[in-house]
Amino acid sequence: MIHELKCHPAPFAASLGEIKMWEYRRNDWNYKVNDILILRELDPFSGYTGRRITRKVTYILKASFDLPEGFCIMSVRALTPEEEANHAAGTIPALSI
């Protein structure tokens, strides 16, 4: 499944630099391992910037360690060149983590 998500500039920059390799989100989309996240940078004052990055979910933590009900923390990683090519072509096969 592919999820397109808003991302404020500071966490977007950290994700772009691969410093932040996780996402804390409301689990309203029932995220699963191997899902693809498209993070779109959203400046709260001027709107979408046009920048986006794609990440793959590798692990999901939910309903433990005092996480609020309905929220999760997802470990994510950058897509491999092969996965990027598949994503660009619109074909995302089930790929390994």
N, CA, C and O atoms as a Tinker XYZ file with bonds, in Angstrom:
   388  protein
     1  N      0.850000   -1.171000    0.000000    73     2
     2  CA     0.000000    0.000000    0.000000    64     1     3
     3  C      0.895000    1.233000    0.000000    63     2     4     5
     4  O      1.948000    1.238000    0.638000    81     3
     5  N      0.489000    2.258000   -0.699000    73     3     6
     6  CA     1.210000    3.520000   -0.763000    64     5     7
     7  C      0.410000    4.571000   -0.012000    63     6     8     9
     8  O     -0.793000    4.718000   -0.226000    81     7
     9  N      1.090000    5.310000    0.878000    73     7    10
    10  CA     0.452000    6.357000    1.675000    64     9    11
    11  C      1.146000    7.680000    1.380000    63    10    12    13
    12  O      2.370000    7.770000    1.472000    81    11
    13  N      0.387000    8.694000    1.031000    73    11    14
    14  CA     0.939000   10.026000    0.805000    64    13    15
    15  C      0.646000   10.861000    2.050000    63    14    16    17
    16  O     -0.512000   11.036000    2.428000    81    15
    17  N      1.709000   11.378000    2.689000    73    15    18
    18  CA     1.583000   12.034000    3.987000    64    17    19
    19  C      2.205000   13.419000    3.982000    63    18    20    21
    20  O      3.187000   13.669000    3.284000    81    19
    21  N      1.621000   14.320000    4.772000    73    19    22
    22  CA     2.177000   15.652000    4.975000    64    21    23
    23  C      3.363000   15.557000    5.931000    63    22    24    25
    24  O      3.382000   14.716000    6.830000    81    23
    25  N      4.351000   16.427000    5.727000    73    23    26
    26  CA     5.515000   16.436000    6.604000    64    25    27
    27  C      6.032000   17.868000    6.718000    63    26    28    29
    28  O      6.356000   18.496000    5.711000    81    27
    29  N      6.108000   18.382000    7.946000    73    27    30
    30  CA     6.600000   19.743000    8.164000    64    29    31
    31  C      8.084000   19.842000    7.796000    63    30    32    33
    32  O      8.778000   18.826000    7.771000    81    31
    33  N      8.579000   21.052000    7.509000    73    31    34
    34  CA     9.947000   21.227000    7.004000    64    33    35
    35  C     11.068000   20.650000    7.863000    63    34    36    37
    36  O     11.977000   20.024000    7.318000    81    35
    37  N     11.042000   20.833000    9.179000    73    35    38
    38  CA    12.155000   20.337000   10.007000    64    37    39
    39  C     12.252000   18.809000    9.981000    63    38    40    41
    40  O     13.330000   18.284000    9.703000    81    39
    41  N     11.163000   18.072000   10.261000    73    39    42
    42  CA    11.286000   16.617000   10.160000    64    41    43
    43  C     11.521000   16.142000    8.728000    63    42    44    45
    44  O     12.158000   15.110000    8.519000    81    43
    45  N     11.015000   16.878000    7.742000    73    43    46
    46  CA    11.265000   16.513000    6.349000    64    45    47
    47  C     12.764000   16.581000    6.061000    63    46    48    49
    48  O     13.328000   15.663000    5.466000    81    47
    49  N     13.411000   17.678000    6.489000    73    47    50
    50  CA    14.847000   17.838000    6.256000    64    49    51
    51  C     15.641000   16.723000    6.936000    63    50    52    53
    52  O     16.603000   16.209000    6.366000    81    51
    53  N     15.238000   16.347000    8.157000    73    51    54
    54  CA    15.926000   15.265000    8.863000    64    53    55
    55  C     15.720000   13.929000    8.148000    63    54    56    57
    56  O     16.635000   13.108000    8.088000    81    55
    57  N     14.542000   13.716000    7.618000    73    55    58
    58  CA    14.275000   12.488000    6.866000    64    57    59
    59  C     15.043000   12.485000    5.553000    63    58    60    61
    60  O     15.579000   11.456000    5.142000    81    59
    61  N     15.094000   13.633000    4.900000    73    59    62
    62  CA    15.810000   13.750000    3.631000    64    61    63
    63  C     17.292000   13.453000    3.825000    63    62    64    65
    64  O     17.915000   12.812000    2.978000    81    63
    65  N     17.858000   13.918000    4.937000    73    63    66
    66  CA    19.258000   13.662000    5.238000    64    65    67
    67  C     19.501000   12.308000    5.871000    63    66    68    69
    68  O     20.623000   11.998000    6.272000    81    67
    69  N     18.456000   11.497000    5.964000    73    67    70
    70  CA    18.498000   10.155000    6.562000    64    69    71
    71  C     19.007000   10.180000    8.002000    63    70    72    73
    72  O     19.631000    9.224000    8.463000    81    71
    73  N     18.737000   11.277000    8.709000    73    71    74
    74  CA    19.009000   11.374000   10.140000    64    73    75
    75  C     17.827000   10.786000   10.904000    63    74    76    77
    76  O     18.008000   10.080000   11.896000    81    75
    77  N     16.630000   11.079000   10.439000    73    75    78
    78  CA    15.397000   10.586000   11.064000    64    77    79
    79  C     14.871000    9.427000   10.212000    63    78    80    81
    80  O     14.368000    9.630000    9.107000    81    79
    81  N     14.996000    8.227000   10.740000    73    79    82
    82  CA    14.568000    7.043000    9.995000    64    81    83
    83  C     13.372000    6.380000   10.676000    63    82    84    85
    84  O     13.300000    5.157000   10.797000    81    83
    85  N     12.436000    7.221000   11.115000    73    83    86
    86  CA    11.215000    6.733000   11.762000    64    85    87
    87  C     10.112000    7.759000   11.521000    63    86    88    89
    88  O     10.375000    8.918000   11.201000    81    87
    89  N      8.883000    7.307000   11.682000    73    87    90
    90  CA     7.721000    8.179000   11.593000    64    89    91
    91  C      6.796000    7.865000   12.756000    63    90    92    93
    92  O      6.461000    6.706000   13.000000    81    91
    93  N      6.388000    8.897000   13.466000    73    91    94
    94  CA     5.391000    8.781000   14.540000    64    93    95
    95  C      4.101000    9.321000   13.954000    63    94    96    97
    96  O      4.017000   10.498000   13.603000    81    95
    97  N      3.100000    8.470000   13.847000    73    95    98
    98  CA     1.863000    8.859000   13.172000    64    97    99
    99  C      0.643000    8.276000   13.861000    63    98   100   101
   100  O      0.712000    7.256000   14.547000    81    99
   101  N     -0.477000    8.957000   13.657000    73    99   102
   102  CA    -1.765000    8.357000   14.014000    64   101   103
   103  C     -1.934000    7.182000   13.064000    63   102   104   105
   104  O     -1.721000    7.323000   11.859000    81   103
   105  N     -2.312000    6.037000   13.586000    73   103   106
   106  CA    -2.441000    4.838000   12.744000    64   105   107
   107  C     -3.841000    4.752000   12.136000    63   106   108   109
   108  O     -4.521000    3.732000   12.250000    81   107
   109  N     -4.248000    5.816000   11.504000    73   107   110
   110  CA    -5.578000    5.851000   10.897000    64   109   111
   111  C     -5.613000    5.232000    9.505000    63   110   112   113
   112  O     -6.678000    5.126000    8.898000    81   111
   113  N     -4.448000    4.821000    8.996000    73   111   114
   114  CA    -4.391000    4.159000    7.689000    64   113   115
   115  C     -4.005000    2.691000    7.817000    63   114   116   117
   116  O     -3.761000    2.024000    6.812000    81   115
   117  N     -3.950000    2.180000    9.059000    73   115   118
   118  CA    -3.602000    0.782000    9.301000    64   117   119
   119  C     -2.303000    0.404000    8.587000    63   118   120   121
   120  O     -2.267000   -0.523000    7.778000    81   119
   121  N     -1.244000    1.143000    8.904000    73   119   122
   122  CA     0.057000    0.920000    8.279000    64   121   123
   123  C      0.536000   -0.501000    8.503000    63   122   124   125
   124  O      0.235000   -1.121000    9.523000    81   123
   125  N      1.290000   -1.007000    7.533000    73   123   126
   126  CA     1.845000   -2.355000    7.608000    64   125   127
   127  C      3.307000   -2.321000    7.132000    63   126   128   129
   128  O      3.708000   -1.436000    6.377000    81   127
   129  N      4.090000   -3.308000    7.593000    73   127   130
   130  CA     5.453000   -3.468000    7.118000    64   129   131
   131  C      5.412000   -3.648000    5.599000    63   130   132   133
   132  O      4.533000   -4.329000    5.070000    81   131
   133  N      6.356000   -3.041000    4.918000    73   131   134
   134  CA     6.498000   -3.016000    3.457000    64   133   135
   135  C      5.638000   -1.963000    2.773000    63   134   136   137
   136  O      5.729000   -1.805000    1.555000    81   135
   137  N      4.795000   -1.228000    3.528000    73   135   138
   138  CA     4.064000   -0.118000    2.927000    64   137   139
   139  C      5.066000    0.942000    2.472000    63   138   140   141
   140  O      6.172000    1.033000    3.003000    81   139
   141  N      4.669000    1.729000    1.497000    73   139   142
   142  CA     5.475000    2.835000    0.985000    64   141   143
   143  C      4.871000    4.142000    1.493000    63   142   144   145
   144  O      3.664000    4.361000    1.384000    81   143
   145  N      5.720000    5.009000    2.051000    73   143   146
   146  CA     5.289000    6.325000    2.507000    64   145   147
   147  C      5.878000    7.377000    1.575000    63   146   148   149
   148  O      7.090000    7.420000    1.368000    81   147
   149  N      5.033000    8.209000    1.023000    73   147   150
   150  CA     5.489000    9.359000    0.253000    64   149   151
   151  C      5.297000   10.564000    1.160000    63   150   152   153
   152  O      4.169000   10.972000    1.436000    81   151
   153  N      6.401000   11.128000    1.619000    73   151   154
   154  CA     6.365000   12.283000    2.514000    64   153   155
   155  C      6.449000   13.547000    1.672000    63   154   156   157
   156  O      7.431000   13.765000    0.962000    81   155
   157  N      5.414000   14.379000    1.753000    73   155   158
   158  CA     5.370000   15.640000    1.007000    64   157   159
   159  C      5.609000   16.787000    1.972000    63   158   160   161
   160  O      4.882000   16.941000    2.953000    81   159
   161  N      6.626000   17.590000    1.696000    73   159   162
   162  CA     6.955000   18.706000    2.577000    64   161   163
   163  C      5.840000   19.753000    2.535000    63   162   164   165
   164  O      5.433000   20.206000    1.465000    81   163
   165  N      5.357000   20.126000    3.720000    73   163   166
   166  CA     4.282000   21.099000    3.842000    64   165   167
   167  C      4.724000   22.210000    4.786000    63   166   168   169
   168  O      4.876000   21.994000    5.988000    81   167
   169  N      4.928000   23.395000    4.231000    73   167   170
   170  CA     5.225000   24.559000    5.057000    64   169   171
   171  C      3.890000   25.080000    5.593000    63   170   172   173
   172  O      2.990000   25.378000    4.807000    81   171
   173  N      3.744000   25.196000    6.932000    73   171   174
   174  CA     2.447000   25.586000    7.483000    64   173   175
   175  C      2.010000   26.991000    7.074000    63   174   176   177
   176  O      0.835000   27.332000    7.211000    81   175
   177  N      2.940000   27.815000    6.571000    73   175   178
   178  CA     2.595000   29.185000    6.202000    64   177   179
   179  C      2.377000   29.366000    4.704000    63   178   180   181
   180  O      1.573000   30.199000    4.286000    81   179
   181  N      3.096000   28.581000    3.894000    73   179   182
   182  CA     2.990000   28.784000    2.444000    64   181   183
   183  C      2.447000   27.580000    1.672000    63   182   184   185
   184  O      2.226000   27.675000    0.465000    81   183
   185  N      2.228000   26.445000    2.356000    73   183   186
   186  CA     1.669000   25.275000    1.687000    64   185   187
   187  C      2.730000   24.281000    1.240000    63   186   188   189
   188  O      3.869000   24.316000    1.706000    81   187
   189  N      2.343000   23.398000    0.334000    73   187   190
   190  CA     3.265000   22.370000   -0.146000    64   189   191
   191  C      4.415000   23.004000   -0.915000    63   190   192   193
   192  O      4.215000   23.930000   -1.701000    81   191
   193  N      5.624000   22.493000   -0.680000    73   191   194
   194  CA     6.815000   23.044000   -1.319000    64   193   195
   195  C      7.140000   22.371000   -2.648000    63   194   196   197
   196  O      7.912000   22.910000   -3.441000    81   195
   197  N      6.564000   21.211000   -2.897000    73   195   198
   198  CA     6.871000   20.450000   -4.108000    64   197   199
   199  C      7.931000   19.379000   -3.873000    63   198   200   201
   200  O      8.160000   18.523000   -4.728000    81   199
   201  N      8.583000   19.435000   -2.693000    73   199   202
   202  CA     9.588000   18.411000   -2.393000    64   201   203
   203  C      8.905000   17.197000   -1.786000    63   202   204   205
   204  O      7.947000   17.327000   -1.024000    81   203
   205  N      9.406000   16.018000   -2.130000    73   203   206
   206  CA     8.859000   14.769000   -1.600000    64   205   207
   207  C      9.966000   13.737000   -1.502000    63   206   208   209
   208  O     10.935000   13.770000   -2.260000    81   207
   209  N      9.808000   12.822000   -0.560000    73   207   210
   210  CA    10.714000   11.685000   -0.439000    64   209   211
   211  C      9.874000   10.435000   -0.235000    63   210   212   213
   212  O      8.741000   10.495000    0.242000    81   211
   213  N     10.443000    9.326000   -0.600000    73   211   214
   214  CA     9.744000    8.044000   -0.491000    64   213   215
   215  C     10.504000    7.151000    0.473000    63   214   216   217
   216  O     11.727000    7.036000    0.399000    81   215
   217  N      9.765000    6.517000    1.383000    73   215   218
   218  CA    10.351000    5.626000    2.375000    64   217   219
   219  C      9.546000    4.332000    2.431000    63   218   220   221
   220  O      8.362000    4.307000    2.093000    81   219
   221  N     10.207000    3.257000    2.862000    73   219   222
   222  CA     9.560000    1.955000    3.013000    64   221   223
   223  C      9.511000    1.609000    4.494000    63   222   224   225
   224  O     10.505000    1.764000    5.204000    81   223
   225  N      8.358000    1.139000    4.963000    73   223   226
   226  CA     8.172000    0.765000    6.367000    64   225   227
   227  C      8.831000   -0.591000    6.614000    63   226   228   229
   228  O      8.562000   -1.562000    5.907000    81   227
   229  N      9.709000   -0.643000    7.642000    73   227   230
   230  CA    10.410000   -1.888000    7.953000    64   229   231
   231  C      9.967000   -2.498000    9.280000    63   230   232   233
   232  O     10.172000   -3.690000    9.509000    81   231
   233  N      9.360000   -1.692000   10.157000    73   231   234
   234  CA     8.918000   -2.184000   11.461000    64   233   235
   235  C      7.873000   -1.222000   11.992000    63   234   236   237
   236  O      7.939000   -0.021000   11.727000    81   235
   237  N      6.904000   -1.740000   12.742000    73   235   238
   238  CA     5.872000   -0.888000   13.336000    64   237   239
   239  C      5.714000   -1.237000   14.808000    63   238   240   241
   240  O      5.533000   -2.399000   15.173000    81   239
   241  N      5.786000   -0.214000   15.640000    73   239   242
   242  CA     5.557000   -0.354000   17.072000    64   241   243
   243  C      4.219000    0.291000   17.373000    63   242   244   245
   244  O      4.013000    1.466000   17.069000    81   243
   245  N      3.309000   -0.462000   17.967000    73   243   246
   246  CA     2.011000    0.095000   18.337000    64   245   247
   247  C      1.499000   -0.577000   19.595000    63   246   248   249
   248  O      1.855000   -1.715000   19.903000    81   247
   249  N      0.678000    0.129000   20.299000    73   247   250
   250  CA     0.004000   -0.381000   21.501000    64   249   251
   251  C      0.975000   -0.920000   22.552000    63   250   252   253
   252  O      0.717000   -1.951000   23.174000    81   251
   253  N      2.086000   -0.220000   22.745000    73   251   254
   254  CA     2.993000   -0.602000   23.818000    64   253   255
   255  C      3.847000    0.598000   24.205000    63   254   256   257
   256  O      3.800000    1.640000   23.551000    81   255
   257  N      4.615000    0.447000   25.256000    73   255   258
   258  CA     5.511000    1.506000   25.722000    64   257   259
   259  C      4.795000    2.841000   25.886000    63   258   260   261
   260  O      5.356000    3.897000   25.594000    81   259
   261  N      3.556000    2.786000   26.353000    73   259   262
   262  CA     2.756000    3.986000   26.613000    64   261   263
   263  C      2.460000    4.834000   25.379000    63   262   264   265
   264  O      2.207000    6.032000   25.504000    81   263
   265  N      2.488000    4.233000   24.191000    73   263   266
   266  CA     2.047000    4.959000   23.007000    64   265   267
   267  C      0.567000    5.263000   23.162000    63   266   268   269
   268  O     -0.192000    4.399000   23.601000    81   267
   269  N      0.143000    6.465000   22.813000    73   267   270
   270  CA    -1.292000    6.748000   22.883000    64   269   271
   271  C     -2.084000    5.801000   21.986000    63   270   272   273
   272  O     -1.606000    5.377000   20.934000    81   271
   273  N     -3.266000    5.485000   22.406000    73   271   274
   274  CA    -4.160000    4.613000   21.626000    64   273   275
   275  C     -4.320000    5.182000   20.224000    63   274   276   277
   276  O     -4.600000    6.369000   20.052000    81   275
   277  N     -4.139000    4.322000   19.220000    73   275   278
   278  CA    -4.336000    4.723000   17.836000    64   277   279
   279  C     -3.123000    5.333000   17.162000    63   278   280   281
   280  O     -3.219000    5.786000   16.022000    81   279
   281  N     -1.971000    5.357000   17.844000    73   279   282
   282  CA    -0.747000    5.900000   17.255000    64   281   283
   283  C      0.279000    4.787000   17.076000    63   282   284   285
   284  O      0.175000    3.728000   17.695000    81   283
   285  N      1.279000    5.037000   16.217000    73   283   286
   286  CA     2.340000    4.058000   16.010000    64   285   287
   287  C      3.649000    4.772000   15.685000    63   286   288   289
   288  O      3.664000    5.938000   15.292000    81   287
   289  N      4.733000    4.047000   15.860000    73   287   290
   290  CA     6.046000    4.497000   15.430000    64   289   291
   291  C      6.518000    3.496000   14.386000    63   290   292   293
   292  O      6.569000    2.293000   14.642000    81   291
   293  N      6.863000    4.007000   13.206000    73   291   294
   294  CA     7.309000    3.137000   12.116000    64   293   295
   295  C      8.789000    3.373000   11.844000    63   294   296   297
   296  O      9.215000    4.517000   11.680000    81   295
   297  N      9.565000    2.316000   11.796000    73   295   298
   298  CA    10.933000    2.412000   11.284000    64   297   299
   299  C     10.818000    2.425000    9.771000    63   298   300   301
   300  O     10.045000    1.664000    9.189000    81   299
   301  N     11.599000    3.300000    9.137000    73   299   302
   302  CA    11.553000    3.415000    7.682000    64   301   303
   303  C     12.967000    3.460000    7.123000    63   302   304   305
   304  O     13.928000    3.758000    7.832000    81   303
   305  N     13.067000    3.159000    5.845000    73   303   306
   306  CA    14.356000    3.256000    5.164000    64   305   307
   307  C     14.109000    3.796000    3.758000    63   306   308   309
   308  O     12.997000    3.745000    3.232000    81   307
   309  N     15.185000    4.313000    3.172000    73   307   310
   310  CA    15.108000    4.773000    1.790000    64   309   311
   311  C     14.892000    3.572000    0.873000    63   310   312   313
   312  O     15.279000    2.453000    1.208000    81   311
   313  N     14.288000    3.803000   -0.258000    73   311   314
   314  CA    14.092000    2.739000   -1.229000    64   313   315
   315  C     15.412000    2.447000   -1.944000    63   314   316   317
   316  O     16.233000    3.343000   -2.140000    81   315
   317  N     15.603000    1.204000   -2.322000    73   315   318
   318  CA    16.759000    0.827000   -3.134000    64   317   319
   319  C     16.560000    1.396000   -4.537000    63   318   320   321
   320  O     15.443000    1.776000   -4.887000    81   319
   321  N     17.612000    1.464000   -5.345000    73   319   322
   322  CA    17.443000    1.932000   -6.730000    64   321   323
   323  C     16.400000    1.108000   -7.505000    63   322   324   325
   324  O     15.637000    1.652000   -8.303000    81   323
   325  N     16.380000   -0.193000   -7.260000    73   323   326
   326  CA    15.380000   -1.053000   -7.928000    64   325   327
   327  C     13.968000   -0.682000   -7.487000    63   326   328   329
   328  O     13.059000   -0.586000   -8.312000    81   327
   329  N     13.789000   -0.476000   -6.186000    73   327   330
   330  CA    12.469000   -0.088000   -5.680000    64   329   331
   331  C     12.063000    1.281000   -6.210000    63   330   332   333
   332  O     10.898000    1.490000   -6.548000    81   331
   333  N     13.011000    2.217000   -6.286000    73   331   334
   334  CA    12.724000    3.546000   -6.842000    64   333   335
   335  C     12.251000    3.424000   -8.287000    63   334   336   337
   336  O     11.289000    4.079000   -8.688000    81   335
   337  N     12.928000    2.583000   -9.065000    73   335   338
   338  CA    12.545000    2.383000  -10.463000    64   337   339
   339  C     11.148000    1.782000  -10.558000    63   338   340   341
   340  O     10.345000    2.203000  -11.390000    81   339
   341  N     10.855000    0.804000   -9.712000    73   339   342
   342  CA     9.525000    0.190000   -9.707000    64   341   343
   343  C      8.466000    1.213000   -9.307000    63   342   344   345
   344  O      7.379000    1.253000   -9.882000    81   343
   345  N      8.794000    2.035000   -8.321000    73   343   346
   346  CA     7.852000    3.051000   -7.865000    64   345   347
   347  C      7.585000    4.061000   -8.987000    63   346   348   349
   348  O      6.439000    4.434000   -9.236000    81   347
   349  N      8.646000    4.493000   -9.652000    73   347   350
   350  CA     8.496000    5.453000  -10.760000    64   349   351
   351  C      7.668000    4.864000  -11.895000    63   350   352   353
   352  O      6.929000    5.582000  -12.569000    81   351
   353  N      7.793000    3.552000  -12.106000    73   351   354
   354  CA     7.044000    2.880000  -13.172000    64   353   355
   355  C      5.620000    2.535000  -12.735000    63   354   356   357
   356  O      4.800000    2.099000  -13.543000    81   355
   357  N      5.336000    2.737000  -11.436000    73   355   358
   358  CA     3.998000    2.422000  -10.933000    64   357   359
   359  C      3.811000    0.961000  -10.585000    63   358   360   361
   360  O      2.679000    0.507000  -10.418000    81   359
   361  N      4.895000    0.218000  -10.472000    73   359   362
   362  CA     4.806000   -1.190000  -10.119000    64   361   363
   363  C      5.633000   -1.434000   -8.859000    63   362   364   365
   364  O      6.863000   -1.402000   -8.899000    81   363
   365  N      4.962000   -1.673000   -7.763000    73   363   366
   366  CA     5.647000   -1.923000   -6.502000    64   365   367
   367  C      5.401000   -3.390000   -6.136000    63   366   368   369
   368  O      4.382000   -3.712000   -5.525000    81   367
   369  N      6.332000   -4.282000   -6.506000    73   367   370
   370  CA     6.151000   -5.679000   -6.107000    64   369   371
   371  C      6.469000   -5.842000   -4.629000    63   370   372   373
   372  O      7.049000   -4.948000   -4.013000    81   371
   373  N      6.095000   -6.963000   -4.068000    73   371   374
   374  CA     6.422000   -7.264000   -2.673000    64   373   375
   375  C      7.926000   -7.472000   -2.611000    63   374   376   377
   376  O      8.440000   -8.483000   -3.091000    81   375
   377  N      8.627000   -6.521000   -2.024000    73   375   378
   378  CA    10.083000   -6.584000   -1.954000    64   377   379
   379  C     10.529000   -6.868000   -0.536000    63   378   380   381
   380  O      9.805000   -6.588000    0.419000    81   379
   381  N     11.687000   -7.407000   -0.403000    73   379   382
   382  CA    12.202000   -7.736000    0.930000    64   381   383
   383  C     12.611000   -6.476000    1.662000    63   382   384   385
   384  O     12.803000   -5.424000    1.052000    81   383
   385  N     12.741000   -6.588000    2.959000    73   383   386
   386  CA    13.102000   -5.440000    3.798000    64   385   387
   387  C     14.534000   -5.166000    3.672000    63   386   388
   388  O     15.042000   -4.236000    4.299000    81   387
